[in-house]
Amino acid sequence: MPGAGKSTIGIILAKILGIGFIDTDVLIQTSVQKTLQQIMDEAGHLGLRYMEASEILKLDVKNHVIATGGSVVYSKKAMSHLRDISTIVFLDVDFDELKRRIHNFATRGIAKGADQTFEELFEERQILYRKYAEMTIDGDYADQDRLAEEIAHRFKNRLISSEEG
């Protein structure tokens, strides 16, 4: 979801792990030289979702933190690809906290239906986020540095467990 902290926590996590960082929103904007909101205005929410999935399917990286846009979960192909090249982490942030963080809902370039409310979008995506998550982090309990440290710790433990198994 927008406001969950994917980009900020992703940068911190990449620094902790000493690996690369990719923000797919930036890839999309760089690719078409437009903001996400301009893309939404011109191509609609389905056009933005298509562009996001396309950019993700082009990724051929290892050892990177990838911060995706929140609508990637609508693409089974993109989510399957992400699972192949990474570990999918869901930053679970309460609706009221997201609402407090997002002040520009109408102009932020969020891939949602024209008449869809933020709450409707939240409810719709929660199901998909939980479906694809390999690791769920409670995004409400700590600051961004602490959350990145928690993800790094859990990720390292997963690597150790998979090497032992």
N, C-alpha and C positions, 0 to 999 in steps of 0.2 A: 504494500500500500504506500501511496505517497506519504511522506512524513515519518515513515518507520525508522529511517536512519540508514538505509542501505548504502548510499554513497559514502557518507561520513564514516560509518563503522567499517565499511569495506576498505577505505584508505588506511585506517588505523590498523586493521587486521593484516593487510598486506605488509605494512611496516613491521609488525610484530613477527610475522612468519618469514619476512625477507623474500617476498615473492612479488610478482607484478600485479597491477591493478587495472581493470577495465571497467568503464561505466558505459553500458550499452546506450543510455540516453545520449551521451556525448557522441558515441559512434554514429547514431542516427542523425543527429544534428549536423555533424561534420560531413556525413555522406551527402546530405541534400542541401546543406547550407541554409537551414531554416530552423527556427525554434520548434519545440514540440507543439506549442500552441498554434503556430503557423501551419504545421502539418495537419493538426486537428481541424483547423478552420478550412483548409483546402481539400483534405482527403477524408475527413471524418474519422471517427474512432476506430472503425474497421481498417482504414488505410494505415493509421498509426500502428495498430496491432500487427498488421501484415509486415510493415517495415521493421518493427522490433523483432519479429520472428525471423525475418530474412537476415538481419544483422547477426543474430545469435547463431543461426545455422552456418554462417561463414566462419565463425570462430574455430580456430584450430590451435588451441593453446593448452599447455599444461602448467601447473604451478602458478596459477593466477587467481586472484579474487575477482569475481565477476559480479558487479552490481547491475542488476537488470531493472528495467522498468516493471512496474507492478502488474502490467497486463500480459506478461510473457506466459502466465499460467493458462491462457486461453489457447495456446498452441501446443498440442501433444508432441509434435515433431521437435519443437524448440526445447521443451522440457526433457524429452528423451535425450536430445543432444547434450544438454547441460548435465544430465545425470552421467552421461558417458565421459565427460571431460572434467567433472567437478563433483563436489558434494553440495547438495541443495540445502541451504539454510533458510528457515522461515523466521523472520523477526516478528514475533507475535506482540503487537502493540494494541492496547485497548482502544475501542472506538472513540471514547471521550478524549483520550490523550491525543489521538491523531487529529481529531477535530480542533483541539487546542493548538496543535502545531501548524496546521494548514490554514493559512489566512487568504490564500489566493486560489481557492478551489476552482473558480470559474475560468481563470486565466493561466493555470499551471501546465496545461497540455496533458491532462489526464485522459486516457483512452476509455471514455465512458459514453453511454448513450446520451443523446441530447436531453432527454427528460429524466435521466437517472440521478437520484440524489446520492450524496456521499454515503449515507447510511445503506442504501440499496447496493451500491457498489461494494462497500465493505462486506456486507453479508454474502453477496455473490462470490467474492474472491476468497473469503475465509475458507470455504469448502475446498476450493482448488488448491490454496496454499497448503492446507493440511494434507491433502491427497498426495502432493508431490514432495513434501518436506522429508529430508533424511535426518535433519536435525532441527529442532524447534527451540528457539531462545525467547525467554520472556523479556520483551523489550521495554517493559514498564519498570523493572525493579532496580535498574542502575543507570549510571551515565554511560556515554558512548565508549569511553576508554575501557571501562569495566566490562561492558558487553563484548567488545572486541577480544579482550583477554579471556573471557569465558568461552567464546567460540574457538579461539586458538587452543585453549586447554582441551576442550572436547574433541577438536579435530586431531590433535596430537595423540590423544588417547585412542581414537578410532584407528589411526595408523598403526599404533603399537599393537592393538588387538588384532588387526588384520594380518600383521606380520607374524604374530604368534600362532594364528589359526591356520 
